[in-house]
């Protein structure tokens, strides 16, 4: 009597089913990577728009967007000079606005997209806010704290870790900051 299901007592039939499921899992993983890549580029473009605002205001052009449940809940760009505030980095501004938007200082599950790798101050704030993920465009080889100079994202001495995805739209992010500093020479 045939039930329409493979007879798993037959090792060959069992292996065919396992291989089919493995192929389906690979297809799912690839689709997920493509979706995440598109999503990351979309949100990074929004961060670049913020960085362009900083450039226009004669600030170091760094931009950030804070995302929760695939929606931008806060935006920020460097404003230290305009506000006479050394802590007015793009990430800090986005975190402050995000905390108000969610009515919580913990931003668990949120992701931040930043054009340049965060500094030590900003990485500390991202960790304290309990962000899930940091996506950035270009490394900061002078002051970065997410893998270039320092790596606070996975420091075992801290009580929180943050997932890192570097180099999303790296060329655009790097070009913006290079253009800014060239204009200052």
Contact map, one row per residue, 1 for C-alpha under 8 A:
11100000000000000000000000000000000000000000000000000000000000000000000000000000000000000000000000000000000000000000000000000000000000000000000000000000000000000000000000000000000000000
11111000000000000000000000000000000000000000000000000000000000000000000000000000000000000000000000000000000000000000000000000000000000000000000000000000000000000000000000000000000000000
11111000000000000000000000000000000000000000000000000000000000000000000000000000000000000000000000000000000000000000000000000000000000000000000000000000000000000000000000000000000000000
01111100000000000000000000000000000000000000000000000000000000000000000000000000000000000000000000000000000000000000000000000000000000000000000000000000000000000000000000000000000000000
01111110000000000000000000000000000000000000000000000000000000000000000000000000000000000000000000000000000000000000000000000000000000000000000000000000000000000000000000000000000000000
00011111000011000000000000000000000000000000000000000000000000000000000000000000000000000000000000000000000000000000000000000000000000000000000000000000000000000000000000000000000000000
00001111110011000000000000000000000000000000000000000000000000000000000000000000000000000000000000000000000000000000000000000000000000000000000000000000000000000000000000000000000000000
00000111111011000000000000000000000000000000000000000000000000000000000000000000000000000000000000000000000000000000000000000000000000000000000000000000000000000000000000000000000000000
00000011111001000000000000000000000000000000000000000000000000000000000000000000000000000000000000000000000000000000000000000000000000000000000000000000000000000000000000000000000000000
00000011111111000000000000000000000000000000000000000000000000000000000000000000000000000000000000000000000000000000000000000000000000000000000000000000000000000000000000000000000000000
00000001111111100000000000000000000000000000000000000000000000000000000000000000000000000000000000000000000000000000000000000000000000000000000000000000000000000000000000000000000000000
00000000011111110000000000000000000000000000000000000000000000000000000000000000000000000000000000000000000000000000000000000000000000000000000000000000000000000000000000000000000000000
00000111011111111000000000000000000000000000000000000000000000000000000000000000000000000000000000000000000000000000000000000000000000000000000000000000000000000000000000000000000000000
00000111111111111100000000000000000000000000000000000000000000000000000000000000000000000000000000000000000000000000000000000000000000000000000000000000000000000000000000000000000000000
00000000001111111110000000000000000000000000000000000000000000000000000000000000000000000000000000000000000000000000000000000000000000000000000000000000000000000000000000000000000000000
00000000000111111111000000000000000000000000000000000000000000000000000000000000000000000000000000000000000000000000000000000000000000000000000000000000000000000000000000000000000000000
00000000000011111111100000000000000000000000000000000000000000000000000000000000000000000000000000000000000000000000000000000000000000000000000000000000000000000000000000000000000000000
00000000000001111111110000000000000000000000000000000000000000000000000000000000000000000000000000000000000000000000000000000000000000000000000000000000000000000000000000000000000000000
00000000000000111111111000000000000000000000000000000000000000000000000000000000000000000000000000000000000000000000000000000000000000000000000000000000000000000000000000000000000000000
00000000000000011111111100000000000000000000000000000000000000000000000000000000000000000000000000000000000000000000000000000000000000000000000000000000000000000000000000000000000000000
00000000000000001111111110000000000000000000000000000000000000000000000000000000000000000000000000000000000000000000000000000000000000000000000000000000000000000000000000000000000000000
00000000000000000111111111000000000000000000000000000000000000000000000000000000000000000000000000000000000000000000000000000000000000000000000000000000000000000000000000000000000000000
00000000000000000011111111100000000000000000000000000000000000000000000000000000000000000000000000000000000000000000000000000000000000000000000000000000000000000000000000000000000000000
00000000000000000001111111110000000000000000000000000000000000000000000000000000000000000000000000000000000000000000000000000000000000000000000000000000000000000000000000000000000000000
00000000000000000000111111111000000000000000000000000000000000000000000000000000000000000000000000000000000000000000000000000000000000000000000000000000000000000000000000000000000000000
00000000000000000000011111111100000000000000000000000000000000000000000000000000000000000000000000000000000000000000000000000000000000000000000000000000000000000000000000000000000000000
00000000000000000000001111111110000000000000000000000000000000000000000000000000000000000000000000000000000000000000000000000000000000000000000000000000000000000000000000000000000000000
00000000000000000000000111111111000000000000000000000000000000000000000000000000000000000000000000000000000000000000000000000000000000000000000000000000000000000000000000000000000000000
00000000000000000000000011111111100000000000000000000000000000000000000000000000000000000000000000000000000000000000000000000000000000000000000000000000000000000000000000000000000000000
00000000000000000000000001111111110000000000000000000000000000000000000000000000000000000000000000000000000000000000000000000000000000000000000000000000000000000000000000000000000000000
00000000000000000000000000111111111000000000000000000000000000000000000000000000000000000000000000000000000000000000000000000000000000000000000000000000000000000000000000000000000000000
00000000000000000000000000011111111100000000000000000000000000000000000000000000000000000000000000000000000000000000000000000000000000000000000000000000000000000000000000000000000000000
00000000000000000000000000001111111110000000000000000000000000000000000000000000000000000000000000000000000000000000000000000000000000000000000000000000000000000000000000000000000000000
00000000000000000000000000000111111111000000000000000000000000000000000000000000000000000000000000000000000000000000000000000000000000000000000000000000000000000000000000000000000000000
00000000000000000000000000000011111111100000000000000000000000000000000000000000000000000000000000000000000000000000000000000000000000000000000000000000000000000000000000000000000000000
00000000000000000000000000000001111111110000000000000000000000000000000000000000000000000000000000000000000000000000000000000000000000000000000000000000000000000000000000000000000000000
00000000000000000000000000000000111111111000000000000000000000000000000000000000000000000000000000000000000000000000000000000000000000000000000000000000000000000000000000000000000000000
00000000000000000000000000000000011111111100000000000000000000000000000000000000000000000000000000000000000000000000000000000000000000000000000000000000000000000000000000000000000000000
00000000000000000000000000000000001111111110000000000000000000000000000000000000000000000000000000000000000000000000000000000000000000000000000000000000000000000000000000000000000000000
00000000000000000000000000000000000111111111000000000000000000000000000000000000000000000000000000000000000000001000000000000000000000100000000000000000000000000000000100000000000000000
00000000000000000000000000000000000011111111100000000000000000000000000000000000000000000000000000000000000000000000000000000000000000000000000000000000000000000000000110000000000000000
00000000000000000000000000000000000001111111110000000000000000000000000000000000000000000000000000000000000000000000000000000000000000000000000000000000000000000000000000000000000000000
00000000000000000000000000000000000000111111111000000000000000001000000100000000000000000000000000000000000000001000000000000000000000000000000000000000000000000000000000000000000000000
00000000000000000000000000000000000000011111111100000000000000001000000000000000000000000000000000000000000000001110000000000000000000011000000000000000000000000000000110000000000000000
00000000000000000000000000000000000000001111111110000000000000000000000000000000000000000000000000000000000000000000000000000000000000000000000000000000000000000000000000000000000000000
00000000000000000000000000000000000000000111111111000000000000011000000000000000000000000000000000000000000000000000000000000000000000000000000000000000000000000000000000000000000000000
00000000000000000000000000000000000000000011111111100000000001111000000000100000000000000000000000000000000000001110000000000000000000000000000000000000000000000000000000000000000000000
00000000000000000000000000000000000000000001111111110000000001110000000000000000000000000000000000000000000000000010000000000000000000000000000000000000000000000000000000001000000000000
00000000000000000000000000000000000000000000111111111000000000100000000000000000000000000000000000000000000000000000000000000000000000000000000000000000000000000000000000000000000000000
00000000000000000000000000000000000000000000011111111100000001110000000000111000000000000000000000000000000000000000000000000000000000000000000000000000000000000000000000000000000000000
00000000000000000000000000000000000000000000001111111110000011110000000000001100000000000000000000000000000000000010000000000000000000000000000000000000000000000000000000000001000000000
00000000000000000000000000000000000000000000000111111111000011100000000000000000000000000000000000000000000000000000000000000000000000000000000000000000000000000000000000000001000000000
00000000000000000000000000000000000000000000000011111111100010000000000000001000000000000000000000000000000000000000000000000000000000000000000000000000000000000000000000000000000000000
00000000000000000000000000000000000000000000000001111111111111100000000000001110000000000000000000000000000000000000000000000000000000000000000000000000000000000000000000000000000000000
00000000000000000000000000000000000000000000000000111111111110000000000000000000000000000000000000000000000000000000000000000000000000000000000000000000000000000000000000000000000100000
00000000000000000000000000000000000000000000000000011111111000000000000000000000000000000000000000000000000000000000000000000000000000000000000000000000000000000000000000000000000000000
00000000000000000000000000000000000000000000000000001111111000000000000000000000010000000000000000000000000000000000000000000000000000000000000000000000000000000000000000000000000000000
00000000000000000000000000000000000000000000000000000111111100000000000000000000000000000000000000000000000000000000000000000000000000000000000000000000000000000000000000000000000000000
00000000000000000000000000000000000000000000000000000111111110000000000000000111110000000000000000000000000000000000000000000000000000000000000000000000000000000000000000000000000000000
00000000000000000000000000000000000000000000000000000110011111000000000000000100000000000000000000000000000000000000000000000000000000000000000000000000000000000000000000000000100100000
00000000000000000000000000000000000000000000000000111110001111100000000000001100000000000000000000000000000000000000000000000000000000000000000000000000000000000000000000000001100100000
00000000000000000000000000000000000000000000001101110100000111110000000000001100000000001100000000000000000000000111000000000000000000000000000000000000000000000000000000000000100000000
00000000000000000000000000000000000000000000001111110100000011111000000000111100000000000110000000000000000000000111000000000000000000000000000000000000000000000000000000000000000000000
00000000000000000000000000000000000000000000011101100000000001111100000000111000000000000110010000000000000000011110000000000000000000000000000000000000000000000000000000000000000000000
00000000000000000000000000000000000000000011011000000000000000111110000111110000000000000010010000000000000000011100000000000000000000000000000000000000000000000000000000000000000000000
00000000000000000000000000000000000000000000000000000000000000011111000111100000000000000000011001000000000001111000000000000000000000000000000000000000000000000000000000000000000000000
00000000000000000000000000000000000000000000000000000000000000001111111111000000000000000000000000000000000001111000000000000000000000000000000000000000000000000000000000000000000000000
00000000000000000000000000000000000000000000000000000000000000000111111110000000000000000000000000000000000011100000000000000000000000000000000000000000000000000000000000000000000000000
00000000000000000000000000000000000000000000000000000000000000000011111000000000000000000000000000000000000001000000000000000000000000000000000000000000000000000000000000000000000000000
00000000000000000000000000000000000000000000000000000000000000000011111100000000000000000000000000000000000000000000000000000000000000000000000000000000000000000000000000000000000000000
00000000000000000000000000000000000000000000000000000000000000000011111110000000000000000000000000000000000000000000000000000000000000000000000000000000000000000000000000000000000000000
00000000000000000000000000000000000000000010000000000000000000001111011111100000000000000000000000000000000000000000000000000000000000000000000000000000000000000000000000000000000000000
00000000000000000000000000000000000000000000000000000000000000001111001111100000000000000000000011001000000000000000000000000000000000000000000000000000000000000000000000000000000000000
00000000000000000000000000000000000000000000000000000000000000001110000111110000000000000000011011001000000000000000000000000000000000000000000000000000000000000000000000000000000000000
00000000000000000000000000000000000000000000001001000000000000111100000111111000000000000100110010000000000000000000000000000000000000000000000000000000000000000000000000000000000000000
00000000000000000000000000000000000000000000000001000000000000111000000001111100000000001111110000000000000000000000000000000000000000000000000000000000000000000000000000000000000000000
00000000000000000000000000000000000000000000000001101100000011110000000000111110000000001110110000000000000000000000000000000000000000000000000000000000000000000000000000000000000000000
00000000000000000000000000000000000000000000000000100100001111100000000000011111000000011100000000000000000000000000000000000000000000000000000000000000000000000000000000000000000000000
00000000000000000000000000000000000000000000000000000100001000000000000000001111111010011100000000000000000000000000000000000000000000000000000000000000000000000000000000000000000000000
00000000000000000000000000000000000000000000000000000000001000000000000000000111111111111000000000000000000000000000000000000000000000000000000000000000000000000000000000000000000000000
00000000000000000000000000000000000000000000000000000000001000000000000000000011111111000000000000000000000000000000000000000000000000000000000000000000000000000000000000000000000000000
00000000000000000000000000000000000000000000000000000000101000000000000000000011111110000000000000000000000000000000000000000000000000000000000000000000000000000000000000000000000000000
00000000000000000000000000000000000000000000000000000000000000000000000000000011111110010000000000000000000000000000000000000000000000000000000000000000000000000000000000000000000000000
00000000000000000000000000000000000000000000000000000000000000000000000000000001111111000000000000000000000000000000000000000000000000000000000000000000000000000000000000000000000000000
00000000000000000000000000000000000000000000000000000000000000000000000000000011111111110000000000000000000000000000000000000000000000000000000000000000000000000000000000000000000000000
00000000000000000000000000000000000000000000000000000000000000000000000000000001100111111000000000000000000000000000000000000000000000000000000000000000000000000000000000000000000000000
00000000000000000000000000000000000000000000000000000000000000000000000000000001000011111001000000000000000000000000000000000000000000000000000000000000000000000000000000000000000000000
00000000000000000000000000000000000000000000000000000000000000000000000000000111001011111101100000000000000000000000000000000000000000000000000000000000000000000000000000000000000000000
00000000000000000000000000000000000000000000000000000000000001000000000000011111000001111111100000000000000000000000000001000000000000000000000000000000000000000000000000000000000000000
00000000000000000000000000000000000000000000000000000000000001110000000000111110000000011111110000000000000000000100000000000000000000000000000000000000000000000000000000000000000000000
00000000000000000000000000000000000000000000000000000000000000111000000000011000000000001111111000000000000000010100010001000000000000000000000000000000000000000000000000000000000000000
00000000000000000000000000000000000000000000000000000000000000000000000000010000000000111111111100000000000000000000000001001000000000000000000000000000000000000000000000000000000000000
00000000000000000000000000000000000000000000000000000000000000000000000000111000000000011111111110000000000000000000000000000000000000000000000000000000000000000000000000000000000000000
00000000000000000000000000000000000000000000000000000000000000011100000001111000000000000111111111000000000000000000000000000000000000000000000000000000000000000000000000000000000000000
00000000000000000000000000000000000000000000000000000000000000000100000001000000000000000011111111100000000000000000000000000100100000000000000000000000000000000000000000000000000000000
00000000000000000000000000000000000000000000000000000000000000000000000000000000000000000001111111110000000000000000000000000000000000000000000000000000000000000000000000000000000000000
00000000000000000000000000000000000000000000000000000000000000000000000011100000000000000000111111111000000000000000000000000000000000000000000000000000000000000000000000000000000000000
00000000000000000000000000000000000000000000000000000000000000000100000011000000000000000000011111111100001000000000000000000000000000000000000000000000000000000000000000000000000000000
00000000000000000000000000000000000000000000000000000000000000000000000000000000000000000000001111111111111000000000000000000000000000000000000000000000000000000000000000000000000000000
00000000000000000000000000000000000000000000000000000000000000000000000000000000000000000000000111111111100000000000000000000000000000000000000000000000000000000000000000000000000000000
00000000000000000000000000000000000000000000000000000000000000000000000011000000000000000000000011111111000000000000000000000000000000000000000000000000000000000000000000000000000000000
00000000000000000000000000000000000000000000000000000000000000000000000000000000000000000000000001111111001000000000000000000000000000000000000000000000000000000000000000000000000000000
00000000000000000000000000000000000000000000000000000000000000000000000000000000000000000000000000111111100000000000000000000000000000000000000000000000000000000000000000000000000000000
00000000000000000000000000000000000000000000000000000000000000000000000000000000000000000000000000111111111000000000000000000000000000000000000000000000000000000000000000000000000000000
00000000000000000000000000000000000000000000000000000000000000000000000000000000000000000000000000110011111000000000000000000000100000000000000000000000000000000000000000000000000000000
00000000000000000000000000000000000000000000000000000000000000000000000000000000000000000000000000100001111100000000000000000001111000000000000000000000000000000000000000000000000000000
00000000000000000000000000000000000000000000000000000000000000000000000000000000000000000000000001100101111111000000000000000000111000000000000000000000000000000000000000000000000000000
00000000000000000000000000000000000000000000000000000000000000000000000000000000000000000000000000000000011111000000000000000000111100000000000000000000000000000000000000000000000000000
00000000000000000000000000000000000000000000000000000000000000000001000000000000000000000000000000000000001111100000000000000000011110000000000000000000000000000000000000000000000000000
00000000000000000000000000000000000000000000000000000000000000000111100000000000000000000000000000000000001111110000000000000000001110000000000000000000000000000000000000000000000000000
00000000000000000000000000000000000000000000000000000000000000000111000000000000000000000000000000000000000011111000000000000000001111100000000000000000000000000000000000000000000000000
00000000000000000000000000000000000000000000000000000000000000011110000000000000000000000010000000000000000001111100000000000000001011100000000000000000000000000000000000000000000000000
00000000000000000000000000000000000000010011001000000000000000011110000000000000000000000000000000000000000000111110000000000000000001110000000000000000000000000000000000000000000000000
00000000000000000000000000000000000000000001001000000000000001111000000000000000000000000110000000000000000000011111110000000000000001111000000000000000000000000000000000000000000000000
00000000000000000000000000000000000000000001001100100000000001110000000000000000000000000000000000000000000000001111100000000000000000011100000000000000000000000000000000001000000000000
00000000000000000000000000000000000000000000000000000000000001100000000000000000000000000000000000000000000000000111110000000000000000011111000000000000000000000000000000001100000000000
00000000000000000000000000000000000000000000000000000000000000000000000000000000000000000000000000000000000000000111111000000000000000011111000111000000000000000000010000000000000000000
00000000000000000000000000000000000000000000000000000000000000000000000000000000000000000010000000000000000000000101111111100000000000000001001111000000000000000000000000000000000000000
00000000000000000000000000000000000000000000000000000000000000000000000000000000000000000000000000000000000000000000111111100000000000000000001111000000000000000000000000000000000000000
00000000000000000000000000000000000000000000000000000000000000000000000000000000000000000000000000000000000000000000011111110000000000000000001110000101000000000000000000000000000000000
00000000000000000000000000000000000000000000000000000000000000000000000000000000000000000000000000000000000000000000011111111000000000000000000000000000000000000000000000000000000000000
00000000000000000000000000000000000000000000000000000000000000000000000000000000000000001011000000000000000000000000011111111100000000000000000000000000000000000000000000000000000000000
00000000000000000000000000000000000000000000000000000000000000000000000000000000000000000000000000000000000000000000011111111110000000000000000011000001100000000000000000000000000000000
00000000000000000000000000000000000000000000000000000000000000000000000000000000000000000000000000000000000000000000000111111111000000000000000000000001000000000000000000000000000000000
00000000000000000000000000000000000000000000000000000000000000000000000000000000000000000001000000000000000000000000000011111111100000000000000000000000000000000000000000000000000000000
00000000000000000000000000000000000000000000000000000000000000000000000000000000000000000000001000000000000000000000000001111111111000000000000000000000000000000000000000000000000000000
00000000000000000000000000000000000000000000000000000000000000000000000000000000000000000000000000000000000000000000000000111111111000000000000000000000100000011100000000000000000000000
00000000000000000000000000000000000000000000000000000000000000000000000000000000000000000000000000000000010000000000000000011111111000000000000000000000000000010000000000000000000000000
00000000000000000000000000000000000000000000000000000000000000000000000000000000000000000000001000000000111100000000000000001111111000000000000000000000000000000000000000000000000000000
00000000000000000000000000000000000000000000000000000000000000000000000000000000000000000000000000000000011110000000000000000111111100000000000000000000000000010100000000000000000000000
00000000000000000000000000000000000000000000000000000000000000000000000000000000000000000000000000000000011111110000000000000111111111000000000000000000000000000100000000000000000000000
00000000000000000000000000000000000000000000000000000000000000000000000000000000000000000000000000000000000111100000000000000000011111000000000000000000000000001110000000000000000000000
00000000000000000000000000000000000000000000000000000000000000000000000000000000000000000000000000000000000011110000000000000000001111100000000000000000000000000111100000000000000000000
00000000000000000000000000000000000000000000000000000000000000000000000000000000000000000000000000000000000000111100000000000000001111110000000000000000000000000111100000000000000000000
00000000000000000000000000000000000000010000000000000000000000000000000000000000000000000000000000000000000000111100000000000000000011111000000000000000000000000001111100000000000000000
00000000000000000000000000000000000000000001000000000000000000000000000000000000000000000000000000000000000000001111100000000000000001111110000000000000000000000000111100000000000000000
00000000000000000000000000000000000000000001000000000000000000000000000000000000000000000000000000000000000000000111100000000000000000111110000000000000000000000000011111101100000000000
00000000000000000000000000000000000000000000000000000000000000000000000000000000000000000000000000000000000000000011100000000000000000011111000000000000000000000000011111101100000000000
00000000000000000000000000000000000000000000000000000000000000000000000000000000000000000000000000000000000000000001100000000000000000011111100100010000000000000000011000000000000000000
00000000000000000000000000000000000000000000000000000000000000000000000000000000000000000000000000000000000000000001110000000000000000000111111100011000000000000000000000000000000000000
00000000000000000000000000000000000000000000000000000000000000000000000000000000000000000000000000000000000000000000000000000000000000000011111100011000000000000000000000000000000000000
00000000000000000000000000000000000000000000000000000000000000000000000000000000000000000000000000000000000000000000000000000000000000000001111100001000000000000000000000000000000000000
00000000000000000000000000000000000000000000000000000000000000000000000000000000000000000000000000000000000000000000011100000000000000000001111110001100000000000000000000000000000000000
00000000000000000000000000000000000000000000000000000000000000000000000000000000000000000000000000000000000000000000111100000000000000000011111111111100000000000000000000000000000000000
00000000000000000000000000000000000000000000000000000000000000000000000000000000000000000000000000000000000000000000111100100000000000000000001111111111100000000000000000000000000000000
00000000000000000000000000000000000000000000000000000000000000000000000000000000000000000000000000000000000000000000111000100000000000000000000111111111100000000001000000000000000000000
00000000000000000000000000000000000000000000000000000000000000000000000000000000000000000000000000000000000000000000000000000000000000000000000111111111100000000000000000000000000000000
00000000000000000000000000000000000000000000000000000000000000000000000000000000000000000000000000000000000000000000000000000000000000000011100111111110000000000000000000000000000000000
00000000000000000000000000000000000000000000000000000000000000000000000000000000000000000000000000000000000000000000000000000000000000000001111111111110000000000000000000000000000000000
00000000000000000000000000000000000000000000000000000000000000000000000000000000000000000000000000000000000000000000000100000000000000000000001111111111000000000000000000000000000000000
00000000000000000000000000000000000000000000000000000000000000000000000000000000000000000000000000000000000000000000000000000000000000000000000011111111111000000000000000000000000000000
00000000000000000000000000000000000000000000000000000000000000000000000000000000000000000000000000000000000000000000000100110000000000000000000011100111111000000000000000000000000000000
00000000000000000000000000000000000000000000000000000000000000000000000000000000000000000000000000000000000000000000000000100010000000000000000011100011111000001111000000000000000000000
00000000000000000000000000000000000000000000000000000000000000000000000000000000000000000000000000000000000000000000000000000000000000000000000000000011111101011100000000000000000000000
00000000000000000000000000000000000000000000000000000000000000000000000000000000000000000000000000000000000000000000000000000000000000000000000000000011111111001000000000000000000000000
00000000000000000000000000000000000000000000000000000000000000000000000000000000000000000000000000000000000000000000000000000000000000000000000000000000011111100000000000000000000000000
00000000000000000000000000000000000000000000000000000000000000000000000000000000000000000000000000000000000000000000000000000000000000000000000000000000001111100000000000000000000000000
00000000000000000000000000000000000000000000000000000000000000000000000000000000000000000000000000000000000000000000000000000000000000000000000000000000011111111000000000000000000000000
00000000000000000000000000000000000000000000000000000000000000000000000000000000000000000000000000000000000000000000000000000000000000000000000000000000000111111000000000000000000000000
00000000000000000000000000000000000000000000000000000000000000000000000000000000000000000000000000000000000000000000000000000011010000000000000000000000010001111100000000000000000000000
00000000000000000000000000000000000000000000000000000000000000000000000000000000000000000000000000000000000000000000000000000010000100000000000000000000111001111110000000000000000000000
00000000000000000000000000000000000000000000000000000000000000000000000000000000000000000000000000000000000000000000000000000010011111000000000000000000110000011111000000000000000000000
00000000000000000000000000000000000000000000000000000000000000000000000000000000000000000000000000000000000000000000000000000000000111000000000000000000100000001111100000000000000000000
00000000000000000000000000000000000000000000000000000000000000000000000000000000000000000000000000000000000000000000000000000000000011100000000001000000100000000111110000000000000000000
00000000000000000000000000000000000000000000000000000000000000000000000000000000000000000000000000000000000000000000000000000000000011110000000000000000000000000011111100000000000000000
00000000000000000000000000000000000000000000000000000000000000000000000000000000000000000000000000000000000000000000100000000000000000111110000000000000000000000001111100000000000000000
00000000000000000000000000000000000000000000000000000000000000000000000000000000000000000000000000000000000000000000000000000000000000111110000000000000000000000000111111000000000000000
00000000000000000000000000000000000000011001000000000000000000000000000000000000000000000000000000000000000000000000000000000000000000111100000000000000000000000000111111000000000000000
00000000000000000000000000000000000000001001000000000000000000000000000000000000000000000000000000000000000000000000000000000000000000001100000000000000000000000000001111111000000000000
00000000000000000000000000000000000000000000000000000000000000000000000000000000000000000000000000000000000000000000000000000000000000001100000000000000000000000000001111111100000000000
00000000000000000000000000000000000000000000000000000000000000000000000000000000000000000000000000000000000000000000000000000000000000001100000000000000000000000000000011111110000000000
00000000000000000000000000000000000000000000000000000000000000000000000000000000000000000000000000000000000000000000000000000000000000000000000000000000000000000000000011111111000000000
00000000000000000000000000000000000000000000000100000000000000000000000000000000000000000000000000000000000000000011000000000000000000001100000000000000000000000000000011111111100000000
00000000000000000000000000000000000000000000000000000000000000000000000000000000000000000000000000000000000000000001000000000000000000001100000000000000000000000000000001111111110000000
00000000000000000000000000000000000000000000000000000000000000000000000000000000000000000000000000000000000000000000000000000000000000000000000000000000000000000000000000111111111000000
00000000000000000000000000000000000000000000000000110000000010000000000000000000000000000000000000000000000000000000000000000000000000000000000000000000000000000000000000011111111100000
00000000000000000000000000000000000000000000000000000000000111000000000000000000000000000000000000000000000000000000000000000000000000000000000000000000000000000000000000001111111110000
00000000000000000000000000000000000000000000000000000000000000000000000000000000000000000000000000000000000000000000000000000000000000000000000000000000000000000000000000000111111111000
00000000000000000000000000000000000000000000000000000000000000000000000000000000000000000000000000000000000000000000000000000000000000000000000000000000000000000000000000000011111111100
00000000000000000000000000000000000000000000000000000010000110000000000000000000000000000000000000000000000000000000000000000000000000000000000000000000000000000000000000000001111111110
00000000000000000000000000000000000000000000000000000000000000000000000000000000000000000000000000000000000000000000000000000000000000000000000000000000000000000000000000000000111111111
00000000000000000000000000000000000000000000000000000000000000000000000000000000000000000000000000000000000000000000000000000000000000000000000000000000000000000000000000000000011111111
00000000000000000000000000000000000000000000000000000000000000000000000000000000000000000000000000000000000000000000000000000000000000000000000000000000000000000000000000000000001111111
00000000000000000000000000000000000000000000000000000000000000000000000000000000000000000000000000000000000000000000000000000000000000000000000000000000000000000000000000000000000111111
00000000000000000000000000000000000000000000000000000000000000000000000000000000000000000000000000000000000000000000000000000000000000000000000000000000000000000000000000000000000011111
